[in-house]
């Protein structure tokens, strides 16, 4: 299982789309926006350089979660690779665990590089305790997005999985307030945002970065979506492999 996960990671690191859209783009977007708004302070008292750091790290993590799970799984299923794995001693659950582990590993570059850019270029300085809480929370908070990617990869063809995952990724980023601050949302948009895992995922990061601790509602919503989407991913994967 370890070798299987390692092969997946190496393959994604060689993928130029991953390197550009998941690793480089969030950092570039952070630097552009932080140099425009970084000196300002939001109504919450948190500097925009910190708010944007969390937003862009969350966007990169979300994009990585989707790209490293949906398309690779759909491609492997369509090519017959999953059928080959079924005749090996590797159990089905190990394949899923490897896919989740791979996606979690590939989330780290976005989180870390945006954070490093914030510290080096914008002088962001948080107490060590906040970093210790913030980065693991944002890392583990990507589980519902990984599950969504696996569900799409199990249900759709490789050609359909890519646009579907991108639509979901952009929709979640916009609705979650990762590209535009939630403060500018109208009443309807705020209602929609509060139902999405991306909004509460980012809100968890903003709260921890601001030293306000963990908001129970954010944790419950993210965890709830992880359970729902994880169940859907397991069902769709089982159905796809049985059909295969």
C-alpha positions in Angstrom: 0.0 0.0 0.0 2.9 2.4 0.8 4.5 1.7 -2.6 1.1 2.3 -4.3 0.6 5.6 -2.5 4.2 6.7 -3.3 3.7 6.0 -7.0 0.6 8.1 -7.0 2.4 11.0 -5.3 5.4 10.9 -7.7 3.0 10.8 -10.7 1.1 13.9 -9.5 4.3 15.8 -8.7 5.2 15.3 -12.4 1.9 16.7 -13.5 2.4 20.3 -14.7 -1.3 21.2 -14.1 -0.9 20.2 -10.5 2.3 22.3 -10.1 0.9 25.3 -11.9 -2.8 25.5 -10.7 -2.4 23.9 -7.3 1.1 25.0 -6.1 2.1 28.1 -8.0 -1.3 29.8 -8.6 -2.4 30.1 -4.9 1.0 31.6 -4.0 0.9 34.0 -6.9 -2.7 35.0 -6.1 -1.8 35.6 -2.5 1.2 37.8 -3.3 -0.8 39.9 -5.7 -3.7 40.5 -3.3 -1.6 40.8 -0.2 0.5 43.5 -1.8 -2.8 45.4 -2.5 -4.7 44.8 0.7 -2.1 43.4 3.1 -1.7 46.6 5.1 -5.4 46.9 5.8 -7.2 45.4 8.8 -10.6 43.7 8.6 -13.5 44.4 10.9 -12.6 41.3 12.9 -9.2 43.0 13.7 -7.3 40.5 11.7 -4.9 41.9 9.0 -5.8 41.1 5.4 -2.4 39.6 4.9 -3.4 36.9 7.4 -6.9 36.5 6.1 -5.7 36.2 2.5 -3.0 33.7 3.7 -5.7 31.4 5.1 -8.0 31.9 2.0 -5.3 31.1 -0.5 -3.9 28.2 1.5 -7.5 26.9 1.7 -8.0 27.3 -2.0 -4.8 25.5 -2.8 -5.7 22.7 -0.5 -9.2 22.4 -1.9 -7.8 22.4 -5.5 -5.2 19.8 -4.6 -7.8 17.6 -2.9 -9.9 17.6 -6.0 -7.2 17.2 -8.6 -5.3 14.5 -6.8 -8.4 12.3 -6.3 -11.0 12.7 -9.0 -9.2 12.5 -12.3 -6.5 9.9 -11.3 -9.2 7.5 -9.9 -11.4 7.9 -13.0 -8.4 7.3 -15.3 -7.4 4.2 -13.4 -10.9 2.9 -13.4 -11.4 3.5 -17.2 -8.0 2.0 -18.1 -8.7 -1.2 -16.2 -6.0 -0.6 -13.6 -8.5 -1.0 -10.8 -9.5 -4.4 -12.2 -5.8 -5.4 -12.1 -5.6 -4.4 -8.5 -8.6 -6.5 -7.6 -6.7 -9.7 -8.5 -3.7 -8.7 -6.4 -3.5 -9.3 -2.6 -4.1 -5.6 -2.1 -7.6 -5.3 -0.5 -10.1 -2.7 -1.8 -10.0 -0.7 1.5 -6.2 -0.4 1.1 -6.7 1.3 -2.3 -9.0 3.9 -0.8 -6.6 4.5 2.1 -3.8 4.9 -0.3 -5.8 7.4 -2.4 -6.7 9.4 0.7 -3.1 9.3 2.0 -1.8 10.5 -1.4 -4.3 13.4 -1.5 -3.4 14.4 2.0 0.3 14.4 1.2 -0.3 16.5 -1.9 -2.3 19.1 0.1 0.8 20.0 2.1 2.8 22.0 -0.6 0.0 24.5 -1.1 -0.5 25.0 2.7 3.1 25.3 3.4 4.2 27.5 0.4 1.4 30.0 0.9 2.3 30.2 4.6 6.0 30.7 3.8 5.2 33.4 1.3 3.1 35.2 3.9 5.9 35.0 6.5 8.7 36.0 4.1 7.0 38.5 1.8 4.3 40.0 4.1 6.0 39.6 7.5 3.1 37.6 8.9 3.9 36.6 12.4 1.7 34.3 14.5 2.5 32.8 17.9 3.8 29.2 17.6 0.7 27.9 19.2 -1.5 29.3 16.5 0.7 27.8 13.7 0.5 24.4 15.5 -3.3 24.6 15.6 -3.8 26.2 12.2 -1.8 24.0 9.8 -3.0 20.6 11.1 -6.6 21.8 11.2 -6.4 23.0 7.6 -4.6 19.8 6.5 -7.2 17.4 8.1 -10.1 19.7 7.1 -9.5 18.7 3.4 -11.0 15.2 4.0 -14.5 16.1 2.7 -13.0 17.5 -0.5 -10.9 14.4 -1.0 -14.0 12.3 -0.5 -15.9 14.4 -3.1 -13.1 13.9 -5.6 -13.1 10.1 -5.0 -16.9 10.1 -5.5 -16.6 11.9 -8.8 -13.7 9.7 -9.9 -15.8 6.6 -9.1 -18.9 7.8 -10.9 -17.6 9.6 -14.0 -15.4 8.9 -16.9 -11.9 10.4 -17.0 -13.0 13.0 -19.6 -16.0 14.0 -17.5 -14.3 13.9 -14.1 -11.9 16.7 -14.9 -14.4 19.4 -15.8 -16.8 18.2 -13.1 -14.1 18.4 -10.4 -13.1 21.9 -11.7 -16.7 23.1 -11.6 -17.0 21.8 -8.0 -13.7 23.3 -7.0 -14.5 26.8 -8.4 -18.0 26.7 -7.0 -16.8 25.7 -3.5 -14.0 28.3 -3.6 -16.4 31.1 -4.5 -19.2 30.1 -2.2 -16.7 29.5 0.6 -15.4 33.1 0.4 -11.9 32.0 -0.6 -11.8 34.4 -3.6 -14.1 37.1 -2.3 -14.6 38.1 1.4 -17.9 36.7 2.8 -18.6 40.2 4.2 -19.6 41.4 0.7 -22.1 38.5 0.2 -25.8 39.2 0.0 -28.3 37.5 2.3 -28.9 34.6 -0.2 -25.2 34.0 -0.9 -24.5 34.0 2.9 -27.2 31.4 3.4 -25.7 29.2 0.6 -22.1 29.8 1.9 -23.1 28.6 5.4 -24.2 25.3 4.0 -20.9 24.6 2.2 -17.9 22.8 3.7 -15.5 25.2 2.1 -16.9 28.2 4.0 -16.6 26.5 7.4 -13.2 25.1 6.4 -11.9 28.6 5.8 -13.8 30.0 8.8 -12.0 27.4 11.0 -8.7 28.7 9.6 -9.6 32.4 10.1 -10.7 31.7 13.7 -7.5 29.8 14.6 -5.3 32.4 12.9 -7.0 35.1 14.8 -6.5 33.3 18.1 -10.2 32.7 18.7 -9.9 29.0 19.0 -12.0 26.3 17.3 -15.6 27.1 16.5 -17.8 24.1 17.2 -20.1 24.8 14.3 -17.3 24.9 11.8 -16.0 21.6 13.0 -19.4 20.0 13.0 -20.2 21.1 9.4 -16.8 20.0 8.0 -17.0 16.7 9.9 -20.6 16.2 8.8 -19.7 16.8 5.1 -16.8 14.4 5.5 -19.1 11.6 6.7 -21.7 12.3 4.0 -19.2 12.6 1.1 -17.1 9.7 2.5 -20.1 7.5 2.5 -21.0 8.5 -1.0 -17.4 7.9 -2.2 -17.4 4.4 -0.6 -20.7 3.4 -2.2 -19.7 4.7 -5.6 -16.3 3.1 -5.5 -17.8 -0.2 -4.5 -20.3 0.0 -7.3 -17.7 1.0 -9.8 -15.3 -1.9 -8.9 -18.1 -4.4 -9.0 -19.2 -3.2 -12.4 -15.6 -3.2 -13.5 
